[in-house]
């Protein structure tokens, strides 16, 4: 759930307690069957994290939180979701963060401003953190693989295109096994039909 465009730092500690913080992230899941397809392709390109990270558009990068902050942030997520209408996303074509970072991604061709609005709102509550990089919504399909595999991902998915409606975002927790799992779903408001 990291990489340029999302801010992937783990160096911020939210509150000082004796407890071990929980690392969370918030993202828009890429729905079936598209998400599974992109995960399989990520695995094909040699990315060892392919099956640890569901295909997604990051809204809040990996962030350690204490129990109190976590509870307040859940309430904040519910408030943000209730205030934001569902929207359509078009994923189309590939992009890369090279040479800054060895990442190839599917571009968000439609829905960028709605993603940006969600991202800003989520970072305006109990978790107010700076990003390491400018926010750039995307779906990673290859990360820290060989240059040849990065090229292959960039070229083989260049014509990829899919449209889906975003009706919710998910809060994920990072398990001790390194796998990100959805723990809370937040349904967006219904969009106006007028």
Phi and psi in degrees as a GROMACS rama.xvg file:
@    title "Ramachandran Plot"
@    xaxis  label "Phi"
@    yaxis  label "Psi"
@TYPE xy
-126.754  -159.831  UNK-2
109.246  165.756  UNK-3
-56.2624  142.95  UNK-4
96.6227  -16.6588  UNK-5
-120.471  -23.22  UNK-6
75.0915  104.681  UNK-7
-115.164  18.4483  UNK-8
-71.7625  144.159  UNK-9
-109.201  14.1589  UNK-10
-87.4713  -3.98914  UNK-11
-92.4467  131.26  UNK-12
-111.913  127.733  UNK-13
-100.928  91.8636  UNK-14
94.4982  150.696  UNK-15
-114.782  111.765  UNK-16
-140.979  174.452  UNK-17
-82.2489  -15.5979  UNK-18
-75.4353  156.271  UNK-19
-82.4811  128.55  UNK-20
-67.4517  153.862  UNK-21
-95.2065  132.921  UNK-22
-92.0681  122.635  UNK-23
-120.293  164.961  UNK-24
-151.488  154.093  UNK-25
-123.68  134.393  UNK-26
-153.723  166.673  UNK-27
-95.3777  117.879  UNK-28
-73.2444  143.3  UNK-29
-82.2817  120.326  UNK-30
-70.8876  164.359  UNK-31
-65.4936  148.128  UNK-32
-86.7835  0.682781  UNK-33
-64.2066  -41.6501  UNK-34
-62.9225  -43.1458  UNK-35
-65.5685  -38.7417  UNK-36
-60.6054  -46.5453  UNK-37
-68.4852  -34.2273  UNK-38
-64.9054  -42.4963  UNK-39
-63.5963  -40.6973  UNK-40
-65.2766  -39.8092  UNK-41
-59.4851  -41.4691  UNK-42
-64.753  -40.0544  UNK-43
-58.8945  -31.8984  UNK-44
-84.0816  3.88115  UNK-45
88.7353  13.1637  UNK-46
-80.4124  113.099  UNK-47
-66.4149  -19.2113  UNK-48
-87.9551  2.07617  UNK-49
-52.6987  -43.8124  UNK-50
-94.7187  3.15309  UNK-51
-96.5174  -18.3113  UNK-52
-128.682  108.987  UNK-53
-60.2083  148.22  UNK-54
-59.6412  131.851  UNK-55
-160.249  166.668  UNK-56
-111.863  116.277  UNK-57
-68.9176  137.101  UNK-58
-112.348  -37.9089  UNK-59
-133.128  119.84  UNK-60
-69.4472  171.992  UNK-61
-49.826  125.795  UNK-62
-142.016  121.389  UNK-63
-77.3289  134.239  UNK-64
-135.173  149.042  UNK-65
-85.5852  172.923  UNK-66
-61.6917  -41.31  UNK-67
-65.4134  -45.8116  UNK-68
-63.3655  -39.5356  UNK-69
-57.4765  -49.5673  UNK-70
-61.9331  -43.5521  UNK-71
-66.6893  -34.9867  UNK-72
-69.6376  -34.5124  UNK-73
-60.3877  -43.8598  UNK-74
-62.0486  -41.5979  UNK-75
-62.6567  -42.5848  UNK-76
-59.0137  -42.4101  UNK-77
-62.5914  -40.7558  UNK-78
-65.9563  -43.2176  UNK-79
-61.9193  -46.2904  UNK-80
-61.5806  -41.2476  UNK-81
-65.6464  -25.5601  UNK-82
-93.196  -9.12233  UNK-83
-114.491  128.735  UNK-84
-79.0854  156.041  UNK-85
-61.2507  160.895  UNK-86
-156.222  164.319  UNK-87
-94.7297  143.203  UNK-88
-120.19  136.197  UNK-89
-114.109  121.403  UNK-90
-98.4063  127.069  UNK-91
-151.914  125.334  UNK-92
73.9358  175.239  UNK-93
-114.095  160.278  UNK-94
-146.405  174.672  UNK-95
-147.836  154.349  UNK-96
-100.95  5.25347  UNK-97
-64.8848  144.519  UNK-98
-88.6781  -1.31432  UNK-99
-62.3453  -41.2743  UNK-100
-149.815  143.902  UNK-101
-81.3267  72.7479  UNK-102
-131.707  135.902  UNK-103
-119.025  139.618  UNK-104
-140.362  163.163  UNK-105
-89.8564  133.328  UNK-106
-80.6318  144.832  UNK-107
-86.124  107.836  UNK-108
-90.9532  -23.1507  UNK-109
-142.566  141.127  UNK-110
101.694  5.85261  UNK-111
-60.1331  -47.7123  UNK-112
-66.123  -34.7381  UNK-113
-67.9014  -40.139  UNK-114
-62.1363  -44.7394  UNK-115
-61.3971  -40.3785  UNK-116
-64.7964  -43.2318  UNK-117
-62.0051  -46.1997  UNK-118
-59.5099  -46.1678  UNK-119
-62.5717  -43.8824  UNK-120
-64.5545  -41.2197  UNK-121
-64.9862  -32.5399  UNK-122
-87.0938  7.04909  UNK-123
-102.486  5.68739  UNK-124
-109.023  -132.642  UNK-125
-60.8162  -26.2535  UNK-126
-108.496  99.9479  UNK-127
-110.401  100.278  UNK-128
-127.195  148.373  UNK-129
-79.3841  153.344  UNK-130
-98.1992  149.201  UNK-131
-74.8691  -25.1648  UNK-132
-139.01  158.521  UNK-133
-59.1627  136.867  UNK-134
-65.1481  128.383  UNK-135
-141.512  97.315  UNK-136
-61.6775  136.273  UNK-137
-167.778  170.631  UNK-138
-122.349  111.292  UNK-139
-67.5728  134.579  UNK-140
-123.687  -7.23362  UNK-141
-160.623  131.629  UNK-142
-145.125  126.442  UNK-143
53.3203  46.4733  UNK-144
-111.192  -179.389  UNK-145
-64.6456  155.065  UNK-146
-54.854  -37.6076  UNK-147
-64.7632  -39.608  UNK-148
-72.7685  -33.5183  UNK-149
-62.6553  -43.8418  UNK-150
-62.0683  -41.8795  UNK-151
-63.4776  -43.8671  UNK-152
-60.4339  -45.1571  UNK-153
-60.9458  -43.0523  UNK-154
-80.541  -41.6775  UNK-155
-72.8416  -25.0246  UNK-156
-105.747  11.4309  UNK-157
-59.8192  -30.4938  UNK-158
-98.5326  6.82094  UNK-159
-63.9637  136.636  UNK-160
-153.738  133.186  UNK-161
-153.081  148.588  UNK-162
-122.273  137.648  UNK-163
-149.907  159.689  UNK-164
-92.4141  132.712  UNK-165
-92.9235  112.345  UNK-166
-111.827  -6.90512  UNK-167
-160.611  162.932  UNK-168
-126.334  159.42  UNK-169
-119.742  145.912  UNK-170
-100.392  126.026  UNK-171
-108.461  150.666  UNK-172
-116.285  141.46  UNK-173
-85.3897  118.131  UNK-174
-78.4507  165.964  UNK-175
-65.4834  -16.0808  UNK-176
-89.6323  3.9887  UNK-177
83.6169  7.18655  UNK-178
-99.1332  135.347  UNK-179
-88.1403  127.53  UNK-180
-125.629  137.759  UNK-181
-70.816  129.026  UNK-182
-113.268  -29.1823  UNK-183
-142.341  135.249  UNK-184
-108.734  141.302  UNK-185
-126.852  110.491  UNK-186
-77.8072  132.58  UNK-187
-75.8637  160.874  UNK-188
-66.929  154.978  UNK-189
-71.1577  139.121  UNK-190
-77.305  152.026  UNK-191
-66.4947  138.397  UNK-192
-98.8131  -0.186671  UNK-193
